[in-house]
Amino acid sequence: MAAKSDNSGVIKIKKYANRRLYNTKTSSYVTLDHLAEMIKDNEEFVVVDAKTGEDLTRSVLTQIIVEQEAKGQNLLPIKFLRQIIGFYGDSLGGVLPRYLEQSMEAFAQNEQSMRDAMQHAFKGFFPVGQFEDMARQNMSMFENAMRMMTPFGKSGAGGGADNVSASEPEHPANESSGSVEELKAQLDAMQNQLNGLMKNRKD
């Protein structure tokens, strides 16, 4: 059972100026590896600056990902990372977190089916078609999300916009409102597709 703090149910991790991390639940110093294990054990925690109380959870989680990637198990494709970076400062960047959350939720709902398929593999039977279909559908959702997030001509390895003449914008300003409305409609349509996919999995 996941450990919980006495007050809020969320463990508080204090980060000191020397970068050391202190688990207030266990009264002990921990490392990023310890925090990674806590996440895998479904233990909820927040990281705060020991002096100011500032929430540092996001930056520490990012550090955990960097360390895990450095160990050789690369879960984040380079193209995906470039695309993510390209959206920082972009007006559509605020929609991206919603897509990523939905995509990961869909992947998580398929997780047990994928694990079952892998277990069959070790028993001498591997449903290649089924496993590939699930993987393809999950990857397709990610790719569709990124394509729908770039309706105004973003492309290239860096995920940035194509070179367009400043005096001749690719999309006139009076089309912006309609494009945003269209994007919202596409968001709703994709959510309906995800719900349908999950329903079919359960059936």
Secondary structure, DSSP 8 states (H G I E B T S, - for coil): -----SSSSSEEEEE-TTS-EEETTTTEEE-HHHHHHHHHTT--EEEEETTT--B-HHHHHHHHHHHHHHTT---S-HHHHHHHHHTTT-TTTTTHHHHHHHHHHHHHHTHHHHHHHHHHHHTT---HHHHHHHHHHHHHHHHHHHHHT-TTSB-STT--B----TTS-SS-GGGHHHHHHHHHHHHHHHHHHHHHHHHHHH-
